[in-house]
Amino acid sequence: MGRVYYDKDIDMEVLRDKVFAVIGYGSQGRAQALNLRDSGLRVTLGLRPGGASWQKARVDDFEPKEVSRAAREGDVILLLIPDPVQPSVYKSSISSELESGKALYFSHGFNVHFKQIVPPRDVDVVMVAPKGPGQRLRETYQSGFGVPALIAVYQNSSGSAKELALGISKALGCARAGVLETTFKDETESDLIGEQTVLVGGLMELIKCGFETLIEAGYEPELAYFEACNEAKLIMDLIYERGITGMLKGVSDTAKYGGITVGPKIIDAHVKQNMRETVKYVQSRAFAKEWTNRFERSNEILGPMMKKIERHPIERVGKKIRKMAGLEK
């Protein structure tokens, strides 16, 4: 592992007198804007007038502006809207406001790495990627800690782009937990591969297959949900808190033996080979080409896919179980 930076290693002087224009007020946009402001920095927001985020920002005592105006006033422009809309918003409202000496900031490298956004050479291009959702970033900041983050520099026009990224990570509270340096390429590709093979795609399909297998074997849907889905959170919590060995020490000997002996028969060499193919799919830019060609129709494409998941029996049963647990009304 490379060097880990903490609060004590970072000087925030490079941030002094800069205006931070946060574009977007979703999960990350809101959390980062509030944390930066609470760290004493000057923050302005660029949003769509009249939208839900505009009203939410006003409740939080911001005075939001149209995106182009915020970008014009900002020294550092934080592009924190969803990946599919970033290129069009950048082209229509930000690119013309990127004067020499400004900085463009991302929390995910997708559009820069895959050249959907090509910044001018005379601006800094940096990334701070908090390794947690916006709500968690905000909660830990308020509690006096933070979530770890990755930083990267794509363009260092000013000569102090890395110091800028580190300073922002400190202002966000991330350097309280630790900040690691990477590249736009590695952050983007590893993020996509992890999402597809494990975090979203892999876990979702594993849980669905486990649920379906128990149902097909004659077990009640509620029992199948508990065993294939509900308890998965408990196991992941143990792994998150203690590691895999710690999790194994926290379950029964029967669970240890069954898990260690049968698990590799389920997630076997064939599955790992599929994961290797996914690595090639991402690194070859085939996924990016496929997805970016559909950016403008992302809602139209994702809608039917989401509806299919929503109709799966595990979702009906899950809603019932979550109500029982008081998690859902």
N, C-alpha and C positions, 0 to 999 in steps of 0.2 A: 504494500500500500504506500502511496506517495505521502507527502507531507500533509498533515491535518492542521488547519489554521483555527485559532480560537480568538476570543475577544482581545486577549492581551497581545496578540500578534498583529492587530489591525489598527491602523490610524485612519480615522474618519475625516481627516482634514480635507481630503480630496473632494468630499461632498459639500463642503462649506459653500454657501451662497448659490448653490445650484437649485433649479426648479425641476421637480420630478413630475412628469406628465404621465399619469397612469391611464392607459387606454383600456377600458373594460372594468366592470365592477361585479364580476361573478365571484366564484369561490376564491381564486387566487388574487384577482384584482382588488377585491374589498379587503382581504386580509393584509396584502402587501401595502396598500394605501394607508390603512390605519396604523400598521406597525411603523412605517416610515414617518408618518406624522407624529406618532407618539415618541419617536426617537429624535424629534426636534427638527425634522427636515421640512422643506416647503413642498407641498404636494398639491397638484391640481389634477382634476379628472377630465378626461375626454370621453363623452358618452353620446348616445343617440337621444336627442331631445324628446321628452315626453314618455320615454320607456320606463319600465318597472325599475331598472337600475338607477335611472335619473332620480326617481322619487326616493329610493333607498339611500342614495348618496346624500340627498338633502336632509334626510332624517339623521344621518351621521355627521351633520354639520359641515358638509362640503358644499361648494358652489360649482356644480358641474358645468362644463362648457361643451360646445361642439368639438368633435375630434380634431378638426383642422386648427381650431383656435388654441386648444390645449397643446397640440404638437408645436405650434408656432411659439408659444410661451415657454415650453419645456427645454431645458438643457439636456435632460436625459428622458427619453421617451420609452416608456415601459409598455410593450405590446402584449397585453394579457387577455386578449379575446381568443375564441376558439380557433384552432389551426385552419379550418376550411375558410373562414372569413378574413383571416389576416392578410392574404395577398391583395384582395380587392380594397380593403380599408387602407392598407399601406399605399397602394397606388393612387386612390382617390383623395386621401386626406392627410397623408403623412410625408410621402416622398418629397413633395415640393417644399416642405417645412424643414427639411434636414440640411441646415446650413453647416458649413465647415466648422468642426470643433464640437459639434453635438455628439450625443451617444444614443445608440439604439440598443434596447435591452429586451431580452426574451427570458422565459422560464422553461422553454423547451426548444430544441434546436431544429425541429423538423423543417420549417419553411426556409431557413437560411441554408442548412446543410443540403437540402434538395433543390436549392436555387429557385424556389417560388418567390422569394424576396431577395433581391440583389442590391444591397445598400451601396451608396457612393463610397469611394475609397477614403474620403477625407473625414469620415466619422468613425468613432469607436463602435464596435459591435460586441456586446458582452452578454453573458447568461448567468443568472443565478437560478438554480432549480431546487427549490425546497423539496425534500423527500417526504412529503406528507401533504394531505389536502389542505385547502385554505383554512377551514375551520380549526384544524389541528394547529396550523401555523399561528393563528391568532390566539388560541387558547393557551398554548405553551408560552408565547410571548407575554401574555398578561399574567401568567403564573410565575414569571421570572426565569423561564428557561427558553427552549426553542427546539426546532426540528433540524436535523443535519441537512446540509445542502451541498450541491455541486456547483462549482463556478467554471466558466470557460471564457476564453477570449477568441473571437473570430477575426476581428480587425483591431489593431492597436495604433490608430492614427495619432493619438495624443502622446503616446509613450507612457501613459499611466492607466491604461484600460484595466489591467489586472487589479491595480489599487482601487479603481472605481468599483469593480465587481466585489472585491473583498469588503470594501466599505459598505456597500449596499447589503451584503450578507450579514454584516454586523448590525446594521440598522434594523434588519428584519428579525433579529434575534437568533439567526441560524448559527452564528459563530459561538454562541453559548454552548451549543451541542457539538459543533465541529464542522468544518468546511473542507471539502476535498477538491482539488483541481483536476479537470478533465478537458475534453475537447468537444466541440459541437457534434462532430462525427460520432464519437464514442457514446455520448449521452443519448443522442437521437437513436442510433442503431440498437444499443442495449435496451433502451426503453421500449422500443417497438417489439423487439424479440421477447423481452420479458412479458409484456402485455399479451402477446399472441400465444406464447407457449405455456405460460404459467398463470399470471396474475388475473387475466380476464378470460381468455379463451380456454386455457388448460383447466383451470379450477372449475369454471362453469360446466364444461363438458364432463369432467370427472364426476362432479356432483350429480348432474343429470343422469349419467350412465349408472351411477350407484343407486339412485332413486328408482330408475326404470327397472333395474335388475331385481331389486327387492320386491317391487310390485309384481313383476312377472313371476316371481317365485311364490307369490300368494300372500305376502305380508300386507298388512293394512297401510294405506297411504300415509297416515299420521306417523306410524312407527317408522316407515321408510324415510320420511322427512327428518325425523329426529336423528336417525342413524347416518344418513347420507349428507345432510346439510346443516342442521342445527348444531350438532356437536363438532362440525368442522371448525366453527368459530372458536370453540373452547380449545381445540387442539392448536389452532393457529395462534391463539393468545399465549399458550404455553411456549410455543416455538419462538414467538416474538420476544417474550420475556426471558426465556432461559436457554434458547437454542434447541436443536434437535435432541441432543443428549439429555438436556434438562427436561424436555417434554417426555421422553421415554421414562425418565426416572419418576415422572409425575403420574403415569398411568399404571394400570395393573400389569402383573407379570404375564397374564393371558394376552392382554393387548400388545405388550412388548413382543412376545413370541410370534403371535399371529401377524403383526405388522411387519416385523423384520423378515419373516420367512415367506409371507405371501405377497407383500408389497412389490418386490422386484419382479414377480411373475405378472403383475398387472401393468406396472410402469416398467416395461422391459426394453430390450435393445431396439425393438421396432419403434417404440415411442421416441426413444432418444434419436434414432435416425430421422424420424419425422421432424424433430426439433432442429437437427442439423440442416435439413432442407429449408426450414423456416429462416435460419440464419442466412443461407444463400439467397433466399427470396428477398430479405431485407437488404443485405449488403449489395446485391446486384442492382438495387433501386427499382426492382420490378414492383414491389408493394407500393412504393411512393408514386411510381408512374400510374399504377392502377387507381390509387386513391385520389391523387391530385387531379386526374382526368375527370373525377366525379365530384370534386369540391363543390361546384355550383349546384349540384343536385343531391348534396349529402342528405338533406332531410327527406327528400323523396326516396332515396335508396335505403336509408336506415329505417324509415318508418315501417315498411313491411317486415323487415328483419326483426325489429322490436316487437311487432304484433305477434309474430310467430312464437317468440320467447314468452310473451305474456300469456299466450293460450296454453302453454305447457302445463300439465297437471301439477307439477311441483310448485308452480306459482299460486294455484288455487289453494293447495294444502298449506303452503307457506303463509299465505294471508291469514288463514284460520289459526295457525300456530302462533304467529306474531301477535294476533289479538289476544290469545290466551295468555301470552307472556307480558301483555301490557305495552308492547312495542309499537302497536298500530291500532288506530281507532276503527 
